[in-house]
Structures are given as structure tokens and as C-alpha cells.
Amino acid sequence: MQDDSTDVLICGAGAAGLALAIDLARRGVRFRLIEKMPEPFHGSRGKGIQPRTQEIFEDLGILDRIVALGGVYPPQREYRIDGSYVDSNVVAPREPTPEEPYHIPLMIPQFLTERVMRERLAEFGHAVEFGCELVGFEQDDTGVSARLRCEQGEEHLRVRYLIGADGGRSFVRNALDIGFPGKTLGIRALVADVALSGLDRNAWHRFNSDSMETQIALCPLAGTDLFQIQAPIPLAGEPDLSASGLNVVVAERTGRKDIHIESVSWASAYSMNARLADRYRVGRVLLVGDAAHIHPPTGGQGLNTSVQDSYNLGWKLAAVTEGRSDALLDTYEEERRPIAASVLGLSTQLLDAAKRGDIRRGREVHQLDIGYQKSSLAMETPPRARGLRAGARAPDAVLRGAAGQPKRLFELLAGPHWTLVGFEVDRNCVPPRAGLRIHTVGSGGDLADDSGHFQNAYAASPGDWVLVRPDGYIGALVTSQEISALENYWRPSPDRTA
């Protein structure tokens, strides 16, 4: 059977594939999301949601549900040999600010995050096709011909673009013969979601933190009655991941007989790797998430980086399917691959710290400072000598609407559109256009900056305009004297148009 009604085929329904599907769905792009596994993943492999991803989830309409299901990280409880312990914060305490409303990572097991994402996708009238596997594809100048093996049999599908969101062992990446250099880090670990007795749920219990041979951590999983067990294991041999086998490991490494594993919900043994794909795009096929990069779990970066890949790619795919230049898709690799390289370095550094028993985390893992200042999509006219730069994350700000109601800038940015914000400007000097929302701050504007949050966060001077991309990064900064530069930003490259 041949199907020509699909623009994008997403292969893999983990967090990356789901994030991309939600973004495409709200933009009206025709897509299918397939997953070769017969049912949803039910483990907690990725359990940390960093502040920048929380901002993305707010835009996608799921943050409140994620927060309601999850919780904050408990304090770390390190046990001494004599059984005494000391508690400390895993996450450095920070207060929210008007510019950064989400200030600490959330804990929620991956299976709950993905469940919320599937529910959101269903609200747009879409669903994951489980038990449907990509078994082959060929591409030409106009699209990709894919072969699927699903419950109904083999299907032939013609799409404009194929997205490989199919994990570290990506079929799509291997079929394209894209190199995946990096290294195996010489550490093997088990992770398991278990029901247990003998430990309270108000701490992340850690034993023998300074020994890679005997350390073990038991963390209560927010939103569940389960604990997650993490422990290094020997490189050779297959561990016993049953309840009885894990009971032996727990007893040996904690020295306690009162902790009892009652049942195992999910368990896995894995080798830690740090790898980065040589390319993110070959023609009409692109990679996102673990298909493009895999990280050690330290610092909670993997799932977050994957979601942000999709958030970067979604609006670009939508623009291209609407007729913009295909060259826009080249900026996906240009912007995201250097980020993955940086995150790989950070995760590896944090792994080295974890080997020494240090799992404390600060701002470096929050991903709020990630930006695309060197991107070809970043424009400043004139160039800025201070303050926020084009390509940076657009900060939030507390404002007041002209009718008197409180407004957050993030509320105005939310959605699939571009946003242009002027500070003490003449609104009439910029004509309206489809897909662009224009707001003005200051005297005569539709927004007031009573507390100076916008002016301070954006280092704004009277006459400044800020163009914010659909993914919440600053595309352009121009003055009113150079307002024609916005037309130059849009006109030469149709892919940049709102």
C-alpha cells in the first residue's frame, strides 16, 4: 500500500520523537509517529527535567501536568561505615527570578513524562503507532520512500522528510552510514525500578560513594511508590536483575538486612558511552535525540538535550513544509551539534566527579545558558557591545497589559508563532505579517514594564526591537533606525520568514 498523505515520518516514540510530534501537531504538519516496540517504555532511565526543558514544556502545554505528577529531588543521604549519615542537597538551592521562573530540576520518571506527552499528542488528534518498525528507506530529491513492517503487514510510505528518533542503536543512522565516534567509558551499571521496604522516601540513600566497586544509590521516584536503584557492576558477566538477585546486591553493598526488594518493575544493565554523530542530516533524513548523541546519565542531560533537539527542529520542518527554503534545515545541525558536543563534555566531567562520590549539581546542568549566538540565524543591527545577544535564550519578564492585567512575556511567546517586541517604539513602523505577533512595551504600548524587568533582562534602550523565534531564542536585535534590517532578515532567506 502506498500513502502520499504524510509530510514527515518520525521513527521512534521516546521523549525526542514525542516532543517533535507535539510541535508538528500544533503547527498542522501531516506526520506519522511510529515505534517498533509493542508498548510504551515503562522504565525511569531519564528522571530529571531541567529548567530550560521546563520552559519548553510550558510552551507545549504540559508543564503543570509534569509538576503535578513529579516532585523535587530529595536531599542526598550519605551513609558512613558505622551506619550514621549526613544529608546534603543534590541540587544547589536557587530562587526563581522574573527572567528565569524555573530554577531547579524536577524529578519525574521517564515513563510518566512520556505518558503525559502521549496524552498531549492525543489532544491534537494523533497517537503513537506501536509495533510499527521502519525496515528500509530510499531518498531522492523530492522525498523519502519508506518501508514499514506493522501489525497489518508491510506498508510503503512516501514522505517529504524522515526523522530518526530511534535511539543510540539507531536503524536510521546506521542505514545512512553516519559515523558515531566517541568512546565507551569503561563503566557498566545497573538501574532498576523496584518496590522495597526498609528505607524512608525523604532522602536519596547512597552507600560507599567513594568506591566504584561497592557504591549503590537508592532514590525514591517522585510520582510513584517505587525506588530507583543505581549501582556500578563488573564489565563482564550478566547480573541477576530479579528481586532476589537485587536483594543480594543491596545487602552486600549496604551492609543492612532490613532493606528488602519486594518486586521489580523494570531493570536494565548498560555500558556508559559518550558518542556524537558525524552528521545530523543527510538529504531529507535527519537525526534527533539519542540517535545523534548518547551521554552518560550524570547530570540528567540526555533526555533534556533530546527534547531540545526536537524543539529546535520542529518549527523549521513546519516552515519548510509550508514552502520555505529547504536550506533552513541545515541550521538544525549548525545549531544543535555543537550543543551536544558541549553536553557530552559536561556529562563526562560530572561522571568523573561521581566516581569520587560528588553528585552535587549547579547551574551548569540547567541548560539555561545554551544559545545559538554563532548561528547564521542570529542578527544584530547594529552589533551589540553589552547585554543580551542575538541567538541567546529569550528571558521571561513580568509585565502589565494596557488593560491592567499582569502578563508574563513567556505567555506572549507561547505558541508556534514568531514574536516581535519593541521597547519605546512606534508600532506602526513594522507592518503586520502572517505568523508574527507584535507587542510594544512602554508609553503608548500594549505592555508596561513597571518594574523594569524587560528593560533589564534585554538591556533594552528606547527604540530597540527584539525578534524572538518560535523556539524561544532571539533571532534578531535591531534599532528603530535599522528597522529595515528585519525585512532583509526575512527577504533573502524565505526560510527565515515568520
VENKA-V148668 format. One record per residue. RES is the residue in three letters. PHI is phi in whole degrees, 0 to 359 (999 if undefined). PSI is psi in whole degrees, 0 to 359 (999 if undefined). NEAR is the number of other ideal C-beta (glycine too) atoms within 8 Angstrom. Layout:
[[RES;PHI;PSI;NEAR] [RES;PHI;PSI;NEAR]]
This chain:
[[MET;999;134;4] [GLN;254;133;6] [ASP;234;120;9] [ASP;249;19;5] [SER;261;10;4] [THR;242;132;12] [ASP;275;319;9] [VAL;227;132;16] [LEU;251;121;15] [ILE;257;120;14] [CYS;258;105;13] [GLY;118;122;15] [ALA;246;39;15] [GLY;280;198;13] [ALA;299;321;14] [ALA;294;311;16] [GLY;297;320;19] [LEU;293;318;15] [ALA;298;317;16] [LEU;294;319;16] [ALA;297;317;15] [ILE;298;316;14] [ASP;294;318;15] [LEU;293;323;13] [ALA;298;316;13] [ARG;288;347;10] [ARG;262;0;10] [GLY;77;20;5] [VAL;278;137;11] [ARG;280;121;7] [PHE;211;165;13] [ARG;230;144;10] [LEU;239;113;14] [ILE;246;154;16] [GLU;216;124;12] [LYS;290;334;8] [MET;293;147;8] [PRO;285;346;4] [GLU;208;167;5] [PRO;297;150;11] [PHE;299;136;9] [HIS;238;25;7] [GLY;251;179;12] [SER;248;25;13] [ARG;313;309;10] [GLY;255;118;12] [LYS;238;359;11] [GLY;252;131;11] [ILE;247;110;15] [GLN;284;160;13] [PRO;306;319;13] [ARG;294;322;13] [THR;292;328;13] [GLN;299;321;13] [GLU;297;319;13] [ILE;295;316;13] [PHE;296;328;11] [GLU;299;314;11] [ASP;297;323;11] [LEU;280;355;12] [GLY;85;23;6] [ILE;233;1;11] [LEU;298;314;10] [ASP;300;323;6] [ARG;293;320;10] [ILE;298;314;15] [VAL;296;318;8] [ALA;297;326;6] [LEU;277;328;10] [GLY;261;212;12] [GLY;185;185;7] [VAL;270;163;8] [TYR;289;134;9] [PRO;285;166;11] [PRO;295;153;10] [GLN;278;129;13] [ARG;246;107;11] [GLU;262;123;11] [TYR;268;139;10] [ARG;269;170;8] [ILE;301;325;3] [ASP;279;3;4] [GLY;95;347;7] [SER;286;169;6] [TYR;209;167;8] [VAL;226;136;7] [ASP;261;144;8] [SER;209;162;8] [ASN;281;131;8] [VAL;287;321;11] [VAL;254;126;11] [ALA;299;127;8] [PRO;293;136;6] [ARG;218;152;7] [GLU;261;146;5] [PRO;293;155;7] [THR;231;165;7] [PRO;302;328;9] [GLU;281;330;8] [GLU;229;85;10] [PRO;290;338;10] [TYR;249;118;9] [HIS;243;349;9] [ILE;222;153;10] [PRO;294;149;13] [LEU;261;153;13] [MET;249;125;13] [ILE;205;128;14] [PRO;298;149;16] [GLN;304;322;14] [PHE;294;330;12] [LEU;283;321;12] [THR;302;312;14] [GLU;291;329;14] [ARG;296;316;9] [VAL;298;320;12] [MET;294;321;13] [ARG;294;323;13] [GLU;296;319;9] [ARG;295;319;13] [LEU;299;321;15] [ALA;297;328;9] [GLU;295;337;6] [PHE;268;3;9] [GLY;87;22;5] [HIS;235;161;9] [ALA;211;156;7] [VAL;288;138;12] [GLU;263;93;10] [PHE;285;154;10] [GLY;70;26;10] [CYS;236;119;11] [GLU;243;137;9] [LEU;281;122;15] [VAL;244;355;7] [GLY;179;155;7] [PHE;200;156;12] [GLU;222;147;6] [GLN;233;156;11] [ASP;221;195;6] [ASP;291;341;2] [THR;249;350;4] [GLY;171;193;10] [VAL;234;132;14] [SER;259;116;11] [ALA;247;146;13] [ARG;249;125;12] [LEU;245;145;13] [ARG;244;108;9] [CYS;239;181;12] [GLU;300;328;5] [GLN;279;353;4] [GLY;120;196;6] [GLU;277;142;8] [GLU;227;142;11] [HIS;251;129;11] [LEU;230;132;13] [ARG;253;123;11] [VAL;228;164;13] [ARG;279;325;9] [TYR;217;145;15] [LEU;244;132;16] [ILE;244;120;16] [GLY;273;102;15] [ALA;244;36;18] [ASP;256;32;13] [GLY;83;180;10] [GLY;298;335;8] [ARG;259;31;6] [SER;318;121;13] [PHE;296;320;10] [VAL;296;313;15] [ARG;297;317;13] [ASN;294;322;9] [ALA;295;330;8] [LEU;277;353;9] [ASP;58;41;5] [ILE;275;128;11] [GLY;297;149;7] [PHE;228;62;9] [PRO;289;161;6] [GLY;151;212;9] [LYS;206;152;6] [THR;277;131;6] [LEU;273;6;11] [GLY;75;19;5] [ILE;230;130;10] [ARG;242;143;10] [ALA;216;158;11] [LEU;251;148;13] [VAL;224;136;13] [ALA;211;141;12] [ASP;259;120;16] [VAL;223;155;16] [ALA;265;131;9] [LEU;215;166;12] [SER;235;158;6] [GLY;107;353;7] [LEU;229;143;10] [ASP;278;166;4] [ARG;259;13;7] [ASN;259;17;6] [ALA;206;156;11] [TRP;266;104;13] [HIS;278;126;10] [ARG;230;134;14] [PHE;235;141;12] [ASN;55;47;8] [SER;299;335;9] [ASP;268;8;6] [SER;234;118;7] [MET;289;342;6] [GLU;277;329;5] [THR;235;0;8] [GLN;289;153;15] [ILE;205;145;14] [ALA;231;139;11] [LEU;232;111;14] [CYS;244;126;10] [PRO;294;131;12] [LEU;271;112;13] [ALA;304;142;12] [GLY;85;1;9] [THR;219;176;8] [ASP;262;9;3] [LEU;265;164;12] [PHE;245;148;13] [GLN;259;127;14] [ILE;261;134;15] [GLN;230;134;9] [ALA;199;134;11] [PRO;295;148;8] [ILE;224;163;8] [PRO;301;151;5] [LEU;294;329;5] [ALA;256;154;3] [GLY;90;160;4] [GLU;253;122;4] [PRO;287;154;9] [ASP;274;108;8] [LEU;261;15;11] [SER;284;170;7] [ALA;301;317;10] [SER;293;319;8] [GLY;295;318;10] [LEU;291;328;16] [ASN;300;322;10] [VAL;295;315;9] [VAL;298;314;13] [VAL;298;315;15] [ALA;296;317;11] [GLU;295;320;8] [ARG;270;337;12] [THR;263;338;10] [GLY;72;16;7] [ARG;243;146;8] [LYS;255;357;4] [ASP;267;355;5] [ILE;266;122;13] [HIS;232;122;8] [ILE;281;119;13] [GLU;268;325;8] [SER;200;159;7] [VAL;243;120;12] [SER;276;322;9] [TRP;198;145;10] [ALA;207;152;11] [SER;204;149;10] [ALA;242;134;10] [TYR;212;156;7] [SER;261;137;8] [MET;279;134;13] [ASN;228;157;11] [ALA;228;108;13] [ARG;218;149;12] [LEU;221;127;13] [ALA;296;142;14] [ASP;296;328;7] [ARG;221;150;10] [TYR;256;350;11] [ARG;216;134;11] [VAL;229;104;7] [GLY;62;243;5] [ARG;259;19;8] [VAL;239;131;15] [LEU;229;154;13] [LEU;250;142;17] [VAL;225;157;16] [GLY;66;216;17] [ASP;297;341;12] [ALA;295;335;16] [ALA;257;337;14] [HIS;199;139;12] [ILE;232;143;9] [HIS;233;155;11] [PRO;295;155;12] [PRO;286;352;10] [THR;297;133;12] [GLY;89;355;10] [GLY;60;49;15] [GLN;257;334;13] [GLY;298;302;12] [LEU;300;319;14] [ASN;295;316;15] [THR;297;323;15] [SER;294;314;16] [VAL;300;320;13] [GLN;288;332;15] [ASP;305;308;14] [SER;294;324;16] [TYR;294;326;11] [ASN;288;321;12] [LEU;280;328;15] [GLY;303;308;14] [TRP;291;332;13] [LYS;287;317;13] [LEU;300;316;15] [ALA;298;317;14] [ALA;297;320;11] [VAL;291;320;14] [THR;293;340;12] [GLU;272;0;6] [GLY;115;1;5] [ARG;287;166;11] [SER;297;136;8] [ASP;300;339;7] [ALA;298;338;7] [LEU;303;326;13] [LEU;292;340;12] [ASP;295;334;8] [THR;287;344;11] [TYR;298;306;13] [GLU;295;319;11] [GLU;305;320;9] [GLU;271;320;12] [ARG;270;329;14] [ARG;296;317;12] [PRO;298;328;8] [ILE;295;315;11] [ALA;298;320;13] [ALA;299;318;9] [SER;294;318;8] [VAL;294;324;12] [LEU;300;317;14] [GLY;297;317;8] [LEU;296;314;12] [SER;299;322;16] [THR;292;320;12] [GLN;298;317;8] [LEU;293;329;13] [LEU;295;318;13] [ASP;299;321;8] [ALA;293;321;10] [ALA;296;327;10] [LYS;299;332;7] [ARG;269;4;7] [GLY;91;6;10] [ASP;259;109;6] [ILE;246;13;11] [ARG;292;143;10] [ARG;228;145;12] [GLY;234;208;7] [ARG;299;336;8] [GLU;299;339;7] [VAL;262;355;13] [HIS;282;341;10] [GLN;66;18;13] [LEU;282;339;9] [ASP;266;1;7] [ILE;291;136;8] [GLY;203;179;9] [TYR;233;47;10] [GLN;298;334;9] [LYS;266;6;6] [SER;290;150;10] [SER;292;348;5] [LEU;269;0;11] [ALA;262;126;14] [MET;226;136;11] [GLU;231;125;11] [THR;221;106;10] [PRO;282;167;6] [PRO;302;144;5] [ARG;269;142;11] [ALA;260;346;3] [ARG;209;168;4] [GLY;74;198;6] [LEU;295;141;10] [ARG;247;156;12] [ALA;300;140;12] [GLY;97;344;12] [ALA;281;161;11] [ARG;300;136;11] [ALA;282;118;10] [PRO;290;159;10] [ASP;282;169;12] [ALA;200;146;13] [VAL;266;121;10] [LEU;233;179;15] [ARG;230;131;11] [GLY;289;157;11] [ALA;300;334;8] [ALA;279;358;4] [GLY;103;352;5] [GLN;277;146;6] [PRO;291;145;7] [LYS;223;142;11] [ARG;258;142;11] [LEU;301;322;14] [PHE;302;328;11] [GLU;296;325;7] [LEU;281;331;11] [LEU;280;336;11] [ALA;299;135;7] [GLY;121;179;7] [PRO;276;4;9] [HIS;270;167;9] [TRP;275;156;12] [THR;227;132;12] [LEU;243;122;14] [VAL;241;125;14] [GLY;250;145;17] [PHE;247;115;18] [GLU;51;62;9] [VAL;230;170;14] [ASP;266;110;5] [ARG;301;330;9] [ASN;289;351;4] [CYS;279;356;7] [VAL;237;116;11] [PRO;287;151;3] [PRO;291;155;5] [ARG;208;156;7] [ALA;298;138;4] [GLY;81;4;8] [LEU;238;130;11] [ARG;250;132;8] [ILE;248;131;11] [HIS;230;147;12] [THR;235;139;13] [VAL;248;130;14] [GLY;121;195;12] [SER;300;127;4] [GLY;78;0;4] [GLY;270;172;14] [ASP;276;355;6] [LEU;226;144;14] [ALA;243;140;10] [ASP;253;64;14] [ASP;303;321;6] [SER;264;2;6] [GLY;74;16;7] [HIS;296;315;12] [PHE;294;312;15] [GLN;300;318;10] [ASN;290;315;7] [ALA;294;325;12] [TYR;257;4;13] [ALA;47;46;10] [ALA;276;138;10] [SER;247;155;7] [PRO;307;132;8] [GLY;97;356;11] [ASP;279;144;14] [TRP;238;139;17] [VAL;238;120;14] [LEU;260;119;14] [VAL;253;128;13] [ARG;291;165;11] [PRO;298;340;8] [ASP;263;16;8] [GLY;80;19;11] [TYR;247;153;12] [ILE;281;118;16] [GLY;277;318;13] [ALA;210;148;15] [LEU;233;120;14] [VAL;222;158;14] [THR;264;164;11] [SER;299;329;12] [GLN;293;337;5] [GLU;247;26;9] [ILE;298;335;11] [SER;297;340;6] [ALA;298;333;11] [LEU;296;321;13] [GLU;295;323;7] [ASN;293;327;8] [TYR;296;319;12] [TRP;276;315;11] [ARG;295;310;6] [PRO;294;333;4] [SER;236;95;11] [PRO;305;337;8] [ASP;294;342;12] [ARG;268;351;10] [THR;293;149;10] [ALA;289;999;8]]
